[in-house]
C-alpha cells in the first residue's frame, strides 16, 4: 500500500503525465511565458465550463479577492461581512485595503456563513458580503443574494474550495458556484480540486464592464500599454500554469466524482457513530469535497490527530484559530466577539485524507484506525 497523504499530487500527475509534459514542453519551446496563448485558451475553456461571461486569471486566490474589492470601489471604512471560520486570505485582504472586517457566525451544519448573522451585522457602512464555500460545500446563495438585493450590497464569492460545485437557484436554474454573486474568486493552489503546479488564481463575473475593470487592475491599471487609468497591481497567471490547468480542467468532474466516492465511503463508516458528525450535504448544491471534515463531540480531537500520526496517517485541522482571534486583527478589537459556534467548531473539526487517487486499502486503514480510537 502506498503511503497515505492528505493529497497525492504525484500519483495524479502520473495519470496525465503525457498530456502535461507535452503542454509544458510546448510552452517552453514557444518561449511565450507571460500572457501566452495557453492563458487565453484556459480562460475560454474555464468560461465555458462555468457558464460565465468572463474569466480573468491572476497570480493567486488572495490576489483575486483583493482585486475584486478594488474593482468594486470599496473604500477605507467600508464594512465587509465575512465568516470568521475560514482561511485567513479571505479576511486579510479586507484589512489590507483599509476596509473593516465584520466577522459573523457560521452555520453549525454547513460550516458556511450564517444567514441570520448576516442580517444582524448590516449597518449603514456595510458594502459587501463575502461568503466562503468552505470545504467544497456551497453557502446558501439564494438567501445571500436576496439579502444583497434588499440592502444594495455587493457579493464576492470565495470559491477557492468549491470550484465545480453545482448550485440550484430558487428559480430552478442550475449554475456553478462562483458565478452567482457580483464576482467569484478562486485559487489554483496545487492542493485545490483544480490546482496547478505553482500559484494561480482567477476571478469570474457576468458583468462585462466590471470584467474590463478587473483586467485593468490586475495589469497595473492599464487598458493600453503604458497608459495607466487606475491604481492596480501586477497579478498574472503564467503560461506554464495555464497549460497545466487546461489539461486538469478536462478532468475536474472526474476528480470531483472520485472525491465524492471517498466521502461516501467515509460516510458509510462514520455516519452511524455517536458523537461523530459527518459532512452535511445540502439539497441545493453538489458538495465537491475539497476537504472531508468530521465534527467530534465528546472526543479529544487533538488526541485523535496524534493517534493517527503515530500510525502514519495524516490529518489536518481547518482551522484551529478563527480569523477574529488572530493577532493581525487586534486593532479591530475582534477577539472579544461572541461567536460560539465558530469557537465550538475550531475545537472539534478534523479533516481526513481525501484526494483523487485514494486506494480502498488506504480508506480501510484510515477508517479502522479512527474507529479504533473512538471506541477506546
RONU-302539 format. One record per residue (C-alpha): residue number from 1; z, y negated, x negated; residue in one letter. Coordinates in steps of 0.25 Angstrom, whole numbers, plus 2048, in hexadecimal, padded with zeros to 3 digits. Each point is the difference from the previous one (the first is absolute). Example, Ala and Ser with C-alpha at 12.3 -4.5 7.8 and 13.67 -1.06 7.14 Angstrom:
REM residues 2
num	Z	Y	X	residuo
1	81F	812	7CF	A $
2	7FE	7F2	7FA	S $
***
This chain:
REM residues 376
num	Z	Y	X	residuo
1	800	800	800	X $
2	7FD	7F2	7FB	X $
3	80A	7F6	7FD	X $
4	804	7F9	80D	X $
5	7FD	7F1	7FF	X $
6	802	7F5	80B	X $
7	7F1	7FD	7FE	X $
8	7F7	809	7F9	X $
9	7F4	7F7	7FC	X $
10	7FB	809	7F5	X $
11	7FD	80C	809	X $
12	7FA	7F6	80A	X $
13	7F7	7FB	7F5	X $
14	7FB	80E	7FC	X $
15	7FA	802	80E	X $
16	7F8	7F3	7FF	X $
17	7FE	800	7F1	X $
18	7F1	801	7FF	X $
19	7FE	7F4	80A	X $
20	80B	7F8	7FA	X $
21	7FB	802	7F2	X $
22	7F2	7FD	804	X $
23	804	7F3	807	X $
24	808	7FB	7F4	X $
25	7F5	803	7F6	X $
26	7F6	7F8	808	X $
27	809	7F4	801	X $
28	802	801	7F0	X $
29	7F1	802	7FE	X $
30	7FC	7F4	808	X $
31	80C	7F8	7FA	X $
32	802	7F8	80C	X $
33	80F	801	800	X $
34	804	7F4	809	X $
35	7FA	7FE	80E	X $
36	7F6	80B	7FE	X $
37	7F8	806	80A	X $
38	80A	80B	803	X $
39	80A	7F5	804	X $
40	7F6	7FC	80B	X $
41	7FC	80E	804	X $
42	80F	804	801	X $
43	803	7F4	809	X $
44	7F5	803	809	X $
45	804	80F	801	X $
46	80E	7FC	803	X $
47	7FC	7F6	80A	X $
48	7F8	80B	807	X $
49	80C	80A	800	X $
50	80A	7F6	805	X $
51	7F6	7FA	80A	X $
52	804	7F1	7FC	X $
53	7F7	7F4	7FE	X $
54	805	7FD	7F1	X $
55	806	807	7F5	X $
56	804	7F8	7F4	X $
57	804	808	7F3	X $
58	80B	7FA	7F7	X $
59	808	804	7F4	X $
60	80C	807	807	X $
61	807	801	80D	X $
62	80A	7F5	7FC	X $
63	7F5	7F6	7FE	X $
64	7FA	804	80D	X $
65	80D	7FB	807	X $
66	801	7F4	7F8	X $
67	7F1	7FC	803	X $
68	802	803	80F	X $
69	80B	7F6	801	X $
70	7F9	7F6	7F8	X $
71	7F3	801	808	X $
72	808	7FE	80D	X $
73	805	7F3	7FA	X $
74	80F	804	801	X $
75	808	7F4	7F9	X $
76	80E	800	7FA	X $
77	80B	800	80A	X $
78	7F7	808	80A	X $
79	808	80D	805	X $
80	7FA	80E	7FE	X $
81	806	80B	808	X $
82	800	80E	7F9	X $
83	808	80C	7FF	X $
84	80A	801	7F5	X $
85	7FE	80F	7FF	X $
86	7F3	800	7F8	X $
87	7FB	800	7F2	X $
88	803	7F2	7F9	X $
89	7F2	7FC	7FF	X $
90	7FF	7FD	80F	X $
91	80C	7F6	7FF	X $
92	7FF	7FA	7F2	X $
93	7F3	7F9	802	X $
94	806	7F9	80C	X $
95	80A	7FA	7F6	X $
96	7F6	7FE	7F5	X $
97	7F8	7F6	809	X $
98	80D	7F9	804	X $
99	800	805	80E	X $
100	80C	805	807	X $
101	802	80F	802	X $
102	807	804	80D	X $
103	804	80E	7FE	X $
104	802	808	80D	X $
105	804	80E	804	X $
106	7F7	80C	801	X $
107	7FF	80B	80B	X $
108	809	80C	7FC	X $
109	7F5	80A	804	X $
110	7F4	7FA	7FB	X $
111	806	7F8	7F4	X $
112	7F6	7F5	804	X $
113	804	7F2	804	X $
114	808	7FF	80D	X $
115	7FA	7F9	80B	X $
116	80C	7F9	806	X $
117	804	7FC	7F3	X $
118	7F3	7F8	7FE	X $
119	802	7F9	80D	X $
120	80E	7FC	7FD	X $
121	7FC	7FB	7F2	X $
122	7F6	7F6	805	X $
123	803	7F1	7FE	X $
124	7F7	7F3	800	X $
125	7FE	803	7F1	X $
126	7FA	80E	802	X $
127	7F1	801	7FC	X $
128	7FE	80F	7FD	X $
129	804	80E	802	X $
130	7FE	80B	7F5	X $
131	801	80E	806	X $
132	801	80B	7F6	X $
133	7F9	80D	804	X $
134	80B	808	7F8	X $
135	7FE	80E	7FA	X $
136	7F3	801	808	X $
137	806	7FD	80E	X $
138	7FA	7F4	807	X $
139	808	7F5	806	X $
140	800	7FD	80E	X $
141	7F4	7F7	7FF	X $
142	7FD	7FF	80F	X $
143	80E	7F9	802	X $
144	7FF	7F8	7F3	X $
145	7F2	7FA	804	X $
146	806	7FD	80D	X $
147	80B	7F8	7FA	X $
148	7F7	7F9	7F6	X $
149	7F7	7FB	80B	X $
150	80C	7FC	808	X $
151	805	7F7	7F5	X $
152	7F3	7FD	7F9	X $
153	804	807	7F3	X $
154	7F8	807	7F5	X $
155	801	80F	7FE	X $
156	7FD	806	7F2	X $
157	801	80F	800	X $
158	805	806	7F3	X $
159	7F8	80D	801	X $
160	802	805	7F2	X $
161	806	80D	804	X $
162	7F8	803	80D	X $
163	7F1	7FE	7FD	X $
164	7F8	809	808	X $
165	80A	800	80C	X $
166	7FA	7FF	80E	X $
167	807	7F7	80A	X $
168	7FE	800	80F	X $
169	800	7F2	805	X $
170	805	7FD	80E	X $
171	7F2	7FF	806	X $
172	7FD	80E	7FB	X $
173	7F8	7FC	7F4	X $
174	803	808	7F3	X $
175	800	7F8	7F3	X $
176	804	802	7F2	X $
177	80E	7FA	7FC	X $
178	7FE	7F3	7F7	X $
179	7F5	7FB	809	X $
180	808	7FC	80C	X $
181	807	7F3	7FB	X $
182	7FA	7F4	7FA	X $
183	800	806	7F3	X $
184	803	80E	7FA	X $
185	804	803	7F2	X $
186	800	80D	7F8	X $
187	803	805	7F2	X $
188	7F7	80A	7F9	X $
189	80C	804	7F6	X $
190	7FD	80E	7FB	X $
191	80A	807	809	X $
192	7FB	7FA	80D	X $
193	7F8	808	80A	X $
194	7F4	7F9	7FB	X $
195	803	7FD	7F1	X $
196	7F8	7FC	7F4	X $
197	803	803	7F1	X $
198	807	7F3	7FE	X $
199	803	7F4	808	X $
200	7F8	7FB	80C	X $
201	802	7FA	80E	X $
202	7F8	7FA	80C	X $
203	801	7F7	80C	X $
204	7FA	803	80D	X $
205	7FC	7F6	80C	X $
206	7F7	7FF	80C	X $
207	800	7F0	7FE	X $
208	7F4	7FD	7F8	X $
209	805	7F2	7FD	X $
210	80D	805	7FB	X $
211	7F9	80A	7F8	X $
212	7F8	7F5	7F8	X $
213	80D	7F9	7FD	X $
214	806	80D	7FB	X $
215	7F4	802	7F7	X $
216	802	7F2	7FA	X $
217	80F	801	7FE	X $
218	7FE	80E	7F9	X $
219	7F5	7FA	7F7	X $
220	807	7F3	7FA	X $
221	7FE	7F9	80D	X $
222	7F1	7FF	7FE	X $
223	7F4	803	809	X $
224	7F6	7FC	7F6	X $
225	802	802	7F1	X $
226	808	7F5	7F9	X $
227	802	7F8	80E	X $
228	80F	803	804	X $
229	803	7FB	80E	X $
230	80E	806	802	X $
231	80B	804	7F7	X $
232	7FE	80F	7FE	X $
233	803	80B	7F6	X $
234	7F8	80B	7F8	X $
235	801	80D	807	X $
236	7F5	80A	7FF	X $
237	7FE	80F	802	X $
238	7F9	804	7F3	X $
239	7F3	808	802	X $
240	805	80D	7FA	X $
241	80B	801	80A	X $
242	7F7	7FD	80B	X $
243	7F7	80B	7FC	X $
244	80C	809	800	X $
245	804	7FB	80E	X $
246	7F2	802	806	X $
247	801	80F	7FC	X $
248	80E	802	805	X $
249	7FD	7F8	80D	X $
250	7F7	80B	804	X $
251	80C	80A	7FF	X $
252	80A	7F7	807	X $
253	800	807	80D	X $
254	801	80E	7F9	X $
255	80B	7FA	7F8	X $
256	808	7FC	80D	X $
257	7FD	80D	806	X $
258	806	807	7F4	X $
259	80D	7F7	800	X $
260	801	803	80F	X $
261	800	80F	7FE	X $
262	80B	7FE	7F6	X $
263	808	7F8	80A	X $
264	7FE	80A	80A	X $
265	806	80B	7F7	X $
266	80C	7F7	7FD	X $
267	802	7FD	80F	X $
268	800	80F	803	X $
269	80B	803	7F6	X $
270	809	7F3	802	X $
271	7FD	7FD	80E	X $
272	80A	80A	806	X $
273	80B	7FC	7F6	X $
274	80C	7F8	805	X $
275	803	7F3	7F8	X $
276	7F2	800	7FB	X $
277	7F6	7F6	807	X $
278	7F1	803	7FD	X $
279	7F6	7F4	800	X $
280	7FD	7FA	80E	X $
281	7F1	801	804	X $
282	7FC	7F5	80A	X $
283	7F7	803	80B	X $
284	7F9	7F3	7FD	X $
285	7FB	804	7F2	X $
286	7FD	80A	7F6	X $
287	80B	802	7F5	X $
288	7F8	801	7F3	X $
289	80D	804	7F8	X $
290	7FF	7F8	7F4	X $
291	80F	805	7FF	X $
292	807	80B	807	X $
293	80E	7FA	802	X $
294	80C	807	806	X $
295	80C	7F9	805	X $
296	80D	808	7FE	X $
297	80D	7FE	808	X $
298	80C	806	7FB	X $
299	7FB	805	7F3	X $
300	801	7FA	7F2	X $
301	7F2	7FB	7FE	X $
302	802	7FD	7F1	X $
303	806	80D	7FD	X $
304	7F4	807	807	X $
305	7F7	7F8	7F7	X $
306	808	804	7F3	X $
307	7FF	80F	805	X $
308	7F1	7FF	802	X $
309	7FF	7FA	7F2	X $
310	808	80C	7FA	X $
311	7F5	809	806	X $
312	7F5	7F8	7FA	X $
313	7FC	7FA	80E	X $
314	7FE	7F1	800	X $
315	804	7F7	80C	X $
316	801	7F1	802	X $
317	808	7F6	807	X $
318	7F7	7F6	807	X $
319	808	7F6	800	X $
320	80E	800	7FA	X $
321	802	7F1	801	X $
322	7FA	7F8	80C	X $
323	7F9	7F3	7FD	X $
324	80B	7F8	806	X $
325	80A	805	7F6	X $
326	7F7	7FE	7F4	X $
327	805	7F6	7F5	X $
328	7F3	7F8	801	X $
329	803	7FB	80E	X $
330	80E	7FB	7FC	X $
331	7FC	7F2	802	X $
332	7FC	803	80F	X $
333	80E	806	803	X $
334	7FA	80C	806	X $
335	80A	80A	7FB	X $
336	80A	7FD	80B	X $
337	7F6	803	80B	X $
338	804	80B	80A	X $
339	7F5	80A	7FF	X $
340	808	80D	804	X $
341	7F4	809	802	X $
342	7FA	7FC	7F3	X $
343	80D	802	7F8	X $
344	802	80E	807	X $
345	7F2	805	7FC	X $
346	801	7FC	7F2	X $
347	80C	809	7FE	X $
348	7F9	80C	807	X $
349	7F1	800	7FE	X $
350	7FA	80A	7F6	X $
351	7F1	802	7FE	X $
352	7FB	80E	7FC	X $
353	7F3	803	7F8	X $
354	7F3	7FE	808	X $
355	7F2	800	7FB	X $
356	7F2	805	802	X $
357	801	80C	7F6	X $
358	80D	807	804	X $
359	801	80F	800	X $
360	807	809	80A	X $
361	809	805	7F5	X $
362	805	7F2	7FD	X $
363	803	7FD	80E	X $
364	807	80D	801	X $
365	809	7FD	7F4	X $
366	803	7F1	805	X $
367	804	804	80E	X $
368	808	80C	7FC	X $
369	807	7F7	7F5	X $
370	803	7F5	80A	X $
371	805	80A	80B	X $
372	809	807	7F5	X $
373	807	7F2	7FD	X $
374	801	7FC	80F	X $
375	806	80E	804	X $
376	80B	800	7F5	X $
***
